[in-house]
Amino acid sequence: WLTQVRIYHQHRYNQSVPNPCKDVCSHLCLLRPGGYTCTCPQGTRFIEGSSTECDAAIESPPTMPPACRCMYGGTCYLDESGLPKCKCSYGYTGNYCEIGLSKG
């Protein structure tokens, strides 16, 4: 039973601190007091004779969606071609909802 979990991410922790999980486990590395433990995805196990390499396929990470550049409360969505578009809030227009419509 885990009582503490730490997740290291290059943009979320002090990189001057050594990371014992860097390039050690094939799938998931869990830090624990005094070191680390490698784990495998559910339903898989370590390759015989290894405590760091799982018999599971290594999947590519999902591609990140493009950044939303809509302004002034505009909502991002992907069009039929998968390109980001903006649905503007009332009173705004433009590709990024950057143009305020004059009231009159």
C-alpha positions, 0 to 999 in steps of 0.5 A: 500500500503506497502512502506517498507518491512523487511524480518528477516532471522536468518543468515541475521540480528542481532539476539540480536534485538527482533523479534516481528514476532517470532512464532506469525503468522501461515503463514506470518508476516509483520513488520510495525512501532510499531509492526507487521501484520499477513497475509494469502495466497491469497484466504484464510482468518483468522480463525473466531475470530483470527487475527494470524491463517489462514484457509490455510494448512501449507506447508512444505518448499521445500528441498534445493538442495545439495551444488554444490562442482564443482571446476574451473568453473564446472557446477552442475547437478543432475543425473537420481538418483537425485545425484549431479554431475559435468560437468567439464570445458575444461582442468579439470576432476575428480568428482569435476573437481579438477584435471587439465589436463596437456597441451602438 
